[in-house]
Amino acid sequence: MKIARTLCTGGLALLSTVAGAGTIYRCESATGLIYSDKPCAADAVVHEGDGSRVTVYDAPSISERASEPRPKAAIASKSLRKSAATYAKRQANCAKLNQSISEVRTKLRTGYGVKEGERLKARQRQLGERRRAEKCR
């Protein structure tokens, strides 16, 4: 537990030294190594962090990000129109499938022969599978 606490504290100390948060002091005590932002004992030593093992990201300022070109609205609207057209086409196809299933069910409720009944059941099964494949409601 002491080792984990020391390693965690050491990692934080190293990170804050690299990030320029201030001076970090290293003290040895009976409980182990202690890193602190204030001298923890009379024999406290200023800790010099190894910045080569830490990656620091400097984010661009807001004004730089605001000046970057944005995607044109025409491109976005074209893709929206394309997806809307695709959606409308899919809805029309689903409506046509539902109408065909309804017609087959209507014929199944009326009188028919054995051969015609088997043909209608196969057609109903085929249309149902197509409707599931198209993910229609």
Biotite code that builds the C-alpha atoms (Angstrom):
import biotite.structure as struc

atoms = struc.array([
    struc.Atom([0.000, 0.000, 0.000], chain_id="A", res_id=1, res_name="MET", atom_name="CA", element="C"),
    struc.Atom([2.844, 2.374, 0.904], chain_id="A", res_id=2, res_name="LYS", atom_name="CA", element="C"),
    struc.Atom([4.607, 1.642, -2.362], chain_id="A", res_id=3, res_name="ILE", atom_name="CA", element="C"),
    struc.Atom([1.462, 2.277, -4.387], chain_id="A", res_id=4, res_name="ALA", atom_name="CA", element="C"),
    struc.Atom([0.856, 5.558, -2.563], chain_id="A", res_id=5, res_name="ARG", atom_name="CA", element="C"),
    struc.Atom([4.464, 6.608, -3.100], chain_id="A", res_id=6, res_name="THR", atom_name="CA", element="C"),
    struc.Atom([4.333, 5.702, -6.802], chain_id="A", res_id=7, res_name="LEU", atom_name="CA", element="C"),
    struc.Atom([1.039, 7.512, -7.274], chain_id="A", res_id=8, res_name="CYS", atom_name="CA", element="C"),
    struc.Atom([2.319, 10.583, -5.443], chain_id="A", res_id=9, res_name="THR", atom_name="CA", element="C"),
    struc.Atom([5.565, 10.422, -7.410], chain_id="A", res_id=10, res_name="GLY", atom_name="CA", element="C"),
    struc.Atom([3.688, 10.243, -10.697], chain_id="A", res_id=11, res_name="GLY", atom_name="CA", element="C"),
    struc.Atom([1.561, 13.235, -9.759], chain_id="A", res_id=12, res_name="LEU", atom_name="CA", element="C"),
    struc.Atom([4.651, 15.129, -8.662], chain_id="A", res_id=13, res_name="ALA", atom_name="CA", element="C"),
    struc.Atom([6.383, 14.394, -11.937], chain_id="A", res_id=14, res_name="LEU", atom_name="CA", element="C"),
    struc.Atom([3.371, 15.442, -13.953], chain_id="A", res_id=15, res_name="LEU", atom_name="CA", element="C"),
    struc.Atom([2.882, 18.681, -12.092], chain_id="A", res_id=16, res_name="SER", atom_name="CA", element="C"),
    struc.Atom([6.584, 19.543, -12.365], chain_id="A", res_id=17, res_name="THR", atom_name="CA", element="C"),
    struc.Atom([6.463, 19.114, -16.124], chain_id="A", res_id=18, res_name="VAL", atom_name="CA", element="C"),
    struc.Atom([3.215, 21.064, -16.398], chain_id="A", res_id=19, res_name="ALA", atom_name="CA", element="C"),
    struc.Atom([4.828, 23.962, -14.540], chain_id="A", res_id=20, res_name="GLY", atom_name="CA", element="C"),
    struc.Atom([2.617, 23.833, -11.461], chain_id="A", res_id=21, res_name="ALA", atom_name="CA", element="C"),
    struc.Atom([5.482, 24.878, -9.165], chain_id="A", res_id=22, res_name="GLY", atom_name="CA", element="C"),
    struc.Atom([8.285, 23.401, -7.092], chain_id="A", res_id=23, res_name="THR", atom_name="CA", element="C"),
    struc.Atom([8.013, 19.846, -5.811], chain_id="A", res_id=24, res_name="ILE", atom_name="CA", element="C"),
    struc.Atom([9.913, 18.732, -2.708], chain_id="A", res_id=25, res_name="TYR", atom_name="CA", element="C"),
    struc.Atom([11.100, 15.166, -2.032], chain_id="A", res_id=26, res_name="ARG", atom_name="CA", element="C"),
    struc.Atom([11.434, 13.996, 1.565], chain_id="A", res_id=27, res_name="CYS", atom_name="CA", element="C"),
    struc.Atom([12.421, 10.658, 3.037], chain_id="A", res_id=28, res_name="GLU", atom_name="CA", element="C"),
    struc.Atom([10.704, 9.666, 6.260], chain_id="A", res_id=29, res_name="SER", atom_name="CA", element="C"),
    struc.Atom([10.112, 6.550, 8.325], chain_id="A", res_id=30, res_name="ALA", atom_name="CA", element="C"),
    struc.Atom([6.971, 5.806, 6.266], chain_id="A", res_id=31, res_name="THR", atom_name="CA", element="C"),
    struc.Atom([8.800, 6.130, 2.929], chain_id="A", res_id=32, res_name="GLY", atom_name="CA", element="C"),
    struc.Atom([9.215, 8.773, 0.228], chain_id="A", res_id=33, res_name="LEU", atom_name="CA", element="C"),
    struc.Atom([6.950, 11.790, 0.336], chain_id="A", res_id=34, res_name="ILE", atom_name="CA", element="C"),
    struc.Atom([6.463, 14.328, -2.464], chain_id="A", res_id=35, res_name="TYR", atom_name="CA", element="C"),
    struc.Atom([4.947, 17.662, -1.531], chain_id="A", res_id=36, res_name="SER", atom_name="CA", element="C"),
    struc.Atom([4.508, 21.193, -2.841], chain_id="A", res_id=37, res_name="ASP", atom_name="CA", element="C"),
    struc.Atom([5.834, 22.498, 0.498], chain_id="A", res_id=38, res_name="LYS", atom_name="CA", element="C"),
    struc.Atom([9.039, 21.439, 2.251], chain_id="A", res_id=39, res_name="PRO", atom_name="CA", element="C"),
    struc.Atom([7.965, 18.504, 4.410], chain_id="A", res_id=40, res_name="CYS", atom_name="CA", element="C"),
    struc.Atom([11.146, 18.339, 6.541], chain_id="A", res_id=41, res_name="ALA", atom_name="CA", element="C"),
    struc.Atom([14.377, 20.223, 7.109], chain_id="A", res_id=42, res_name="ALA", atom_name="CA", element="C"),
    struc.Atom([16.211, 17.855, 4.743], chain_id="A", res_id=43, res_name="ASP", atom_name="CA", element="C"),
    struc.Atom([13.700, 18.360, 1.892], chain_id="A", res_id=44, res_name="ALA", atom_name="CA", element="C"),
    struc.Atom([15.262, 18.252, -1.567], chain_id="A", res_id=45, res_name="VAL", atom_name="CA", element="C"),
    struc.Atom([13.840, 19.989, -4.631], chain_id="A", res_id=46, res_name="VAL", atom_name="CA", element="C"),
    struc.Atom([12.652, 17.261, -6.994], chain_id="A", res_id=47, res_name="HIS", atom_name="CA", element="C"),
    struc.Atom([13.687, 17.630, -10.637], chain_id="A", res_id=48, res_name="GLU", atom_name="CA", element="C"),
    struc.Atom([11.215, 15.739, -12.818], chain_id="A", res_id=49, res_name="GLY", atom_name="CA", element="C"),
    struc.Atom([12.171, 13.817, -15.951], chain_id="A", res_id=50, res_name="ASP", atom_name="CA", element="C"),
    struc.Atom([10.014, 15.444, -18.615], chain_id="A", res_id=51, res_name="GLY", atom_name="CA", element="C"),
    struc.Atom([11.093, 13.018, -21.349], chain_id="A", res_id=52, res_name="SER", atom_name="CA", element="C"),
    struc.Atom([8.610, 10.367, -20.133], chain_id="A", res_id=53, res_name="ARG", atom_name="CA", element="C"),
    struc.Atom([5.582, 12.647, -19.925], chain_id="A", res_id=54, res_name="VAL", atom_name="CA", element="C"),
    struc.Atom([3.568, 13.882, -22.887], chain_id="A", res_id=55, res_name="THR", atom_name="CA", element="C"),
    struc.Atom([2.067, 17.348, -22.571], chain_id="A", res_id=56, res_name="VAL", atom_name="CA", element="C"),
    struc.Atom([-0.575, 18.532, -25.033], chain_id="A", res_id=57, res_name="TYR", atom_name="CA", element="C"),
    struc.Atom([-0.860, 22.229, -25.750], chain_id="A", res_id=58, res_name="ASP", atom_name="CA", element="C"),
    struc.Atom([-4.348, 22.864, -27.112], chain_id="A", res_id=59, res_name="ALA", atom_name="CA", element="C"),
    struc.Atom([-4.715, 25.559, -29.773], chain_id="A", res_id=60, res_name="PRO", atom_name="CA", element="C"),
    struc.Atom([-6.420, 28.706, -28.651], chain_id="A", res_id=61, res_name="SER", atom_name="CA", element="C"),
    struc.Atom([-10.095, 29.236, -29.364], chain_id="A", res_id=62, res_name="ILE", atom_name="CA", element="C"),
    struc.Atom([-9.381, 31.948, -31.930], chain_id="A", res_id=63, res_name="SER", atom_name="CA", element="C"),
    struc.Atom([-7.210, 29.528, -33.939], chain_id="A", res_id=64, res_name="GLU", atom_name="CA", element="C"),
    struc.Atom([-9.914, 26.859, -33.912], chain_id="A", res_id=65, res_name="ARG", atom_name="CA", element="C"),
    struc.Atom([-12.567, 29.391, -34.896], chain_id="A", res_id=66, res_name="ALA", atom_name="CA", element="C"),
    struc.Atom([-10.588, 30.429, -37.974], chain_id="A", res_id=67, res_name="SER", atom_name="CA", element="C"),
    struc.Atom([-10.387, 26.852, -39.333], chain_id="A", res_id=68, res_name="GLU", atom_name="CA", element="C"),
    struc.Atom([-12.584, 26.227, -42.391], chain_id="A", res_id=69, res_name="PRO", atom_name="CA", element="C"),
    struc.Atom([-15.810, 24.397, -41.680], chain_id="A", res_id=70, res_name="ARG", atom_name="CA", element="C"),
    struc.Atom([-17.524, 21.949, -44.022], chain_id="A", res_id=71, res_name="PRO", atom_name="CA", element="C"),
    struc.Atom([-19.728, 23.712, -46.522], chain_id="A", res_id=72, res_name="LYS", atom_name="CA", element="C"),
    struc.Atom([-23.447, 23.680, -45.885], chain_id="A", res_id=73, res_name="ALA", atom_name="CA", element="C"),
    struc.Atom([-24.066, 22.636, -49.484], chain_id="A", res_id=74, res_name="ALA", atom_name="CA", element="C"),
    struc.Atom([-22.281, 19.332, -48.918], chain_id="A", res_id=75, res_name="ILE", atom_name="CA", element="C"),
    struc.Atom([-24.265, 18.685, -45.757], chain_id="A", res_id=76, res_name="ALA", atom_name="CA", element="C"),
    struc.Atom([-27.585, 19.569, -47.366], chain_id="A", res_id=77, res_name="SER", atom_name="CA", element="C"),
    struc.Atom([-26.821, 17.328, -50.359], chain_id="A", res_id=78, res_name="LYS", atom_name="CA", element="C"),
    struc.Atom([-26.216, 14.358, -48.087], chain_id="A", res_id=79, res_name="SER", atom_name="CA", element="C"),
    struc.Atom([-29.414, 15.186, -46.175], chain_id="A", res_id=80, res_name="LEU", atom_name="CA", element="C"),
    struc.Atom([-31.391, 15.305, -49.408], chain_id="A", res_id=81, res_name="ARG", atom_name="CA", element="C"),
    struc.Atom([-29.856, 12.015, -50.480], chain_id="A", res_id=82, res_name="LYS", atom_name="CA", element="C"),
    struc.Atom([-30.712, 10.340, -47.176], chain_id="A", res_id=83, res_name="SER", atom_name="CA", element="C"),
    struc.Atom([-34.231, 11.815, -47.273], chain_id="A", res_id=84, res_name="ALA", atom_name="CA", element="C"),
    struc.Atom([-34.721, 10.462, -50.788], chain_id="A", res_id=85, res_name="ALA", atom_name="CA", element="C"),
    struc.Atom([-33.436, 7.060, -49.703], chain_id="A", res_id=86, res_name="THR", atom_name="CA", element="C"),
    struc.Atom([-35.792, 7.072, -46.713], chain_id="A", res_id=87, res_name="TYR", atom_name="CA", element="C"),
    struc.Atom([-38.779, 8.020, -48.900], chain_id="A", res_id=88, res_name="ALA", atom_name="CA", element="C"),
    struc.Atom([-37.928, 5.282, -51.390], chain_id="A", res_id=89, res_name="LYS", atom_name="CA", element="C"),
    struc.Atom([-37.648, 2.722, -48.576], chain_id="A", res_id=90, res_name="ARG", atom_name="CA", element="C"),
    struc.Atom([-40.972, 3.836, -47.086], chain_id="A", res_id=91, res_name="GLN", atom_name="CA", element="C"),
    struc.Atom([-42.667, 3.509, -50.490], chain_id="A", res_id=92, res_name="ALA", atom_name="CA", element="C"),
    struc.Atom([-41.227, 0.021, -50.921], chain_id="A", res_id=93, res_name="ASN", atom_name="CA", element="C"),
    struc.Atom([-42.454, -0.980, -47.456], chain_id="A", res_id=94, res_name="CYS", atom_name="CA", element="C"),
    struc.Atom([-45.924, 0.383, -48.201], chain_id="A", res_id=95, res_name="ALA", atom_name="CA", element="C"),
    struc.Atom([-46.028, -1.650, -51.410], chain_id="A", res_id=96, res_name="LYS", atom_name="CA", element="C"),
    struc.Atom([-44.994, -4.819, -49.543], chain_id="A", res_id=97, res_name="LEU", atom_name="CA", element="C"),
    struc.Atom([-47.640, -4.238, -46.867], chain_id="A", res_id=98, res_name="ASN", atom_name="CA", element="C"),
    struc.Atom([-50.280, -3.712, -49.544], chain_id="A", res_id=99, res_name="GLN", atom_name="CA", element="C"),
    struc.Atom([-49.293, -6.968, -51.290], chain_id="A", res_id=100, res_name="SER", atom_name="CA", element="C"),
    struc.Atom([-49.470, -8.890, -47.998], chain_id="A", res_id=101, res_name="ILE", atom_name="CA", element="C"),
    struc.Atom([-52.884, -7.394, -47.318], chain_id="A", res_id=102, res_name="SER", atom_name="CA", element="C"),
    struc.Atom([-54.137, -8.493, -50.750], chain_id="A", res_id=103, res_name="GLU", atom_name="CA", element="C"),
    struc.Atom([-52.836, -12.054, -50.231], chain_id="A", res_id=104, res_name="VAL", atom_name="CA", element="C"),
    struc.Atom([-54.538, -12.252, -46.821], chain_id="A", res_id=105, res_name="ARG", atom_name="CA", element="C"),
    struc.Atom([-57.810, -11.033, -48.362], chain_id="A", res_id=106, res_name="THR", atom_name="CA", element="C"),
    struc.Atom([-57.625, -13.797, -50.999], chain_id="A", res_id=107, res_name="LYS", atom_name="CA", element="C"),
    struc.Atom([-56.854, -16.361, -48.285], chain_id="A", res_id=108, res_name="LEU", atom_name="CA", element="C"),
    struc.Atom([-60.123, -15.430, -46.512], chain_id="A", res_id=109, res_name="ARG", atom_name="CA", element="C"),
    struc.Atom([-62.175, -16.183, -49.627], chain_id="A", res_id=110, res_name="THR", atom_name="CA", element="C"),
    struc.Atom([-62.840, -19.575, -51.191], chain_id="A", res_id=111, res_name="GLY", atom_name="CA", element="C"),
    struc.Atom([-59.981, -21.230, -53.070], chain_id="A", res_id=112, res_name="TYR", atom_name="CA", element="C"),
    struc.Atom([-58.708, -24.654, -54.105], chain_id="A", res_id=113, res_name="GLY", atom_name="CA", element="C"),
    struc.Atom([-55.825, -26.606, -52.558], chain_id="A", res_id=114, res_name="VAL", atom_name="CA", element="C"),
    struc.Atom([-53.305, -25.632, -55.222], chain_id="A", res_id=115, res_name="LYS", atom_name="CA", element="C"),
    struc.Atom([-54.299, -21.932, -55.037], chain_id="A", res_id=116, res_name="GLU", atom_name="CA", element="C"),
    struc.Atom([-54.148, -22.024, -51.201], chain_id="A", res_id=117, res_name="GLY", atom_name="CA", element="C"),
    struc.Atom([-50.598, -23.395, -51.212], chain_id="A", res_id=118, res_name="GLU", atom_name="CA", element="C"),
    struc.Atom([-49.529, -20.771, -53.754], chain_id="A", res_id=119, res_name="ARG", atom_name="CA", element="C"),
    struc.Atom([-51.050, -17.965, -51.645], chain_id="A", res_id=120, res_name="LEU", atom_name="CA", element="C"),
    struc.Atom([-49.383, -19.238, -48.450], chain_id="A", res_id=121, res_name="LYS", atom_name="CA", element="C"),
    struc.Atom([-46.001, -19.421, -50.194], chain_id="A", res_id=122, res_name="ALA", atom_name="CA", element="C"),
    struc.Atom([-46.495, -15.874, -51.539], chain_id="A", res_id=123, res_name="ARG", atom_name="CA", element="C"),
    struc.Atom([-47.449, -14.597, -48.075], chain_id="A", res_id=124, res_name="GLN", atom_name="CA", element="C"),
    struc.Atom([-44.357, -16.244, -46.573], chain_id="A", res_id=125, res_name="ARG", atom_name="CA", element="C"),
    struc.Atom([-42.130, -14.760, -49.314], chain_id="A", res_id=126, res_name="GLN", atom_name="CA", element="C"),
    struc.Atom([-43.542, -11.246, -48.836], chain_id="A", res_id=127, res_name="LEU", atom_name="CA", element="C"),
    struc.Atom([-43.136, -11.510, -45.055], chain_id="A", res_id=128, res_name="GLY", atom_name="CA", element="C"),
    struc.Atom([-39.482, -12.482, -45.446], chain_id="A", res_id=129, res_name="GLU", atom_name="CA", element="C"),
    struc.Atom([-38.890, -9.549, -47.816], chain_id="A", res_id=130, res_name="ARG", atom_name="CA", element="C"),
    struc.Atom([-40.575, -7.200, -45.346], chain_id="A", res_id=131, res_name="ARG", atom_name="CA", element="C"),
    struc.Atom([-38.297, -8.440, -42.533], chain_id="A", res_id=132, res_name="ARG", atom_name="CA", element="C"),
    struc.Atom([-35.235, -8.143, -44.794], chain_id="A", res_id=133, res_name="ALA", atom_name="CA", element="C"),
    struc.Atom([-36.199, -4.544, -45.637], chain_id="A", res_id=134, res_name="GLU", atom_name="CA", element="C"),
    struc.Atom([-36.796, -3.898, -41.900], chain_id="A", res_id=135, res_name="LYS", atom_name="CA", element="C"),
    struc.Atom([-40.257, -2.555, -42.483], chain_id="A", res_id=136, res_name="CYS", atom_name="CA", element="C"),
    struc.Atom([-42.649, -1.994, -39.615], chain_id="A", res_id=137, res_name="ARG", atom_name="CA", element="C"),
])
